[in-house]
Amino acid sequence: MKKIIYLLLLIPFFNIKLQAQDPAFSQFFASPLTLNPALTGKFNGDVRVAGNYRDQWPTINNAFITSTISVDMPVLQKRLPENNTWGVGLMAMTDKTASGALNSNYISLSTSYHISVDQDGYHQIGVGFQGTYASKILDGTKLHFEDQLDQQGGWTLPSSESVAGHQVSLNYFDMNAGLLYNGTTTGANNFYFGTSLYHINSPKESFLGNDQYTLHPRFTVHGGASLPVNTDGYVHFSGLYSRQDNATNIVLGGAYSINVNNNDIESPTNVYFGSWVRFNNVTDALIPYVGIDYGSFTMGLSYDINISSLKTASQSQGGVEISLVYIKKSTNGKKPIPCPKF
């Protein structure tokens, strides 16, 4: 399987078309700036810091390890019309493939603006934009090529490939944009719908200096709702559909939360239990999820249970994912409006 992964990595470097996909999180709702630039600054608080870590298919040569850290905030709140929000944010992401044979690093700046379409601020529409600088390094010392295979099945022969035995790199700028509608009917419930487009400028990706390989735009539609079911509990639903070239990804599911600290209404301790399912060309994974709100922190833990045809190679191990979000409570004195949570 290690050889297969390496061969898959080499396909785009030798001018053969590959349907590439961006790094993605099962807990997409906990990684706002990789989901939709319009989510920048869209929360109740002064500052939000979010971190995500995902280890996918660890038994297949550490196939994909992805992590992000982001910080975003609303700005100029006292100078904007009531219930309008302007947000700015910064995100860094790293993605390591096949035990670090391919390392991809990204840094993004994003901004969004949300306007209220009613007097109470219960319904808002926002638009966001994001610019990204990407840097990728291919480590040829961790790759094997066909012409290196000797008669004994070893990799002792020298290779004629230009990337063999040394590192090559590429860099490019990228542009992303998104739209978001957020609403509530009572001030307690919440529902939202968004769409985003990443790689608008279709940047070129090639370690060999040709322009035949293009990073295709990724189109995403996502939405969700949070509904109170009693004085202590909520049900949360969310889903997304994304498409990049001919590759599609659908994630649907939900969670139930209960406040286990009824004595603290302003800062409740909520516990979450739920599950999502991911579909692509074939059913891919079941994703059980547990989470907790404690003070200003929200932590989530999920695990992909692989049920696709890849389960034999992965030994039915999909991937563990951890998210941690910190939100500093708001001090602007404005009434809180329910914002997207799942």
Secondary structure, 3 states (H helix, E strand, C coil): CHHHHHHHHHHHHHCCCCCCCCCCCCCHHHCHHHHCHHHCCCCCCCEEEEEEEEEECCCCCCCEEEEEEEEEEEECCCCCCCCCEEEEEEEEEEEEECCCCEEEEEEEEEEEEEEECCCCCCEEEEEEEEEEEEEEEEEHHHCCCHHHCCCCCCCCCCCCCCCCCCEEEEEEEEEEEEEEEEECCCCCCEEEEEEEEECCCCCECCCCCCCCCECCCEEEEEEEEEEECCCCEEEEEEEEEEEECCEEEEEEEEEEEEECCCCCCCCCCEEEEEEEEEECCCEEEEEEEEEEEECCEEEEEEEEEECCCCHHHHCCEEEEEEEEEEEECCCCCCCCCCCCCC
